[in-house]
Amino acid sequence: MTLDDPFKHSSLGSGVFYKDPRAALDWLEAAFGFVRSMVISDAEGKLVHSEMRFGDSCIIVDSEWADYVASPASVGGRNTQCVYVRLKDGLDAHCEQARAKGAEIIQEPADQFYGERQYRARDPEGHVWTFTQPIRLVPREEAERLSGLRIDGWHR
């Protein structure tokens, strides 16, 4: 038996953990353009679970609910993962919006040898977000020549 996904989730998502998840929801909306799709609170109003959408993808924004999940703000700013978000267009404007809302831009928008334009930002609790936008199709051979790297496999 196959069960359809009632939440229409993509095949892969990410959970991002915050000391103050309610503030993160507000900030992710204002700075990056995420949209709340679900917020679950307990009887005292404490956030229990939330989900945000960006295009056809979903992320979970949650609190530090167990000893194995933490915000970078709780571990000296270290990240063990980076969330990648693909934009269809408007990357430079997106970066300026994020900057205006307080994101620390740790890599300014720049064209990459593999055919994307990219920038990186750090949110108020230290999570690193990478935003990319395709700008041109690059054959593997050209990417190898431009980068000086050997590439096995390539985008199709």
Secondary structure in CASP SS format (residue, H / E / C, confidence):
PFRMAT SS
TARGET T0000
AUTHOR 0000-0000-0000
METHOD secondary structure of the structure
MODEL  1
M C 1.00
T C 1.00
L C 1.00
D C 1.00
D C 1.00
P C 1.00
F C 1.00
K C 1.00
H C 1.00
S C 1.00
S C 1.00
L C 1.00
G C 1.00
S E 1.00
G E 1.00
V E 1.00
F E 1.00
Y E 1.00
K C 1.00
D C 1.00
P H 1.00
R H 1.00
A H 1.00
A H 1.00
L H 1.00
D H 1.00
W H 1.00
L H 1.00
E H 1.00
A H 1.00
A H 1.00
F H 1.00
G C 1.00
F C 1.00
V E 1.00
R E 1.00
S E 1.00
M E 1.00
V E 1.00
I E 1.00
S E 1.00
D C 1.00
A C 1.00
E C 1.00
G C 1.00
K C 1.00
L E 1.00
V E 1.00
H E 1.00
S E 1.00
E E 1.00
M E 1.00
R E 1.00
F E 1.00
G C 1.00
D C 1.00
S E 1.00
C E 1.00
I E 1.00
I E 1.00
V E 1.00
D E 1.00
S E 1.00
E C 1.00
W C 1.00
A C 1.00
D C 1.00
Y C 1.00
V C 1.00
A C 1.00
S C 1.00
P H 1.00
A H 1.00
S H 1.00
V C 1.00
G C 1.00
G C 1.00
R C 1.00
N C 1.00
T C 1.00
Q C 1.00
C C 1.00
V E 1.00
Y E 1.00
V E 1.00
R E 1.00
L C 1.00
K C 1.00
D C 1.00
G C 1.00
L H 1.00
D H 1.00
A H 1.00
H H 1.00
C H 1.00
E H 1.00
Q H 1.00
A H 1.00
R H 1.00
A H 1.00
K C 1.00
G C 1.00
A C 1.00
E E 1.00
I E 1.00
I E 1.00
Q E 1.00
E E 1.00
P E 1.00
A E 1.00
D E 1.00
Q C 1.00
F C 1.00
Y C 1.00
G C 1.00
E E 1.00
R E 1.00
Q E 1.00
Y E 1.00
R E 1.00
A E 1.00
R E 1.00
D C 1.00
P C 1.00
E C 1.00
G C 1.00
H C 1.00
V E 1.00
W E 1.00
T E 1.00
F E 1.00
T E 1.00
Q E 1.00
P E 1.00
I C 1.00
R C 1.00
L C 1.00
V C 1.00
P C 1.00
R H 1.00
E H 1.00
E H 1.00
A H 1.00
E H 1.00
R H 1.00
L H 1.00
S H 1.00
G C 1.00
L C 1.00
R C 1.00
I C 1.00
D C 1.00
G C 1.00
W C 1.00
H C 1.00
R C 1.00
END
